[in-house]
Amino acid sequence: MKYFDLHCDTFLNLYEDKKGFDDPQIMAPPSLQSFDKYTQVAAFWSAHSKSADECYDTFLRASEYIKERRHLLPDNFSYIPAVEGGKLLGEDITRVKRIADEGVRVFTLVWAGLCP
């Protein structure tokens, strides 16, 4: 059976908790091994308490952290990087290209009902 998870806060949680994709708390659902293929839209979200620049810097550090741990991915797991909320763009539209260069393919302009 194949499983496609359209949303999980994995991207930021891995970085903030200093965990890898092999951590059972990160890899929801717990029965991941029962799937032939599991793909997840792994989201990064911008904390409302942080500035746009802080959110952008955190995104870049988190993206690097994730890339360094890709080798820990189970064979049946893949992910699609996502960003929730445009706050991290600040007033610099050129950040969109850098975010895309980091592999983000899903980008929502708002998160949790607040505009950037």
Secondary structure, DSSP 8 states (H G I E B T S, - for coil): -EEEEEEETHHHHHHHHT--TT-TTTSSSTTGGG-SEEEEEEEEE--TTS-HHHHHHHHHHHHHHHHHTGGGS-TTEEEEEEEE-GGGGTT-TTHHHHHHHTT--EEES-BTTB--
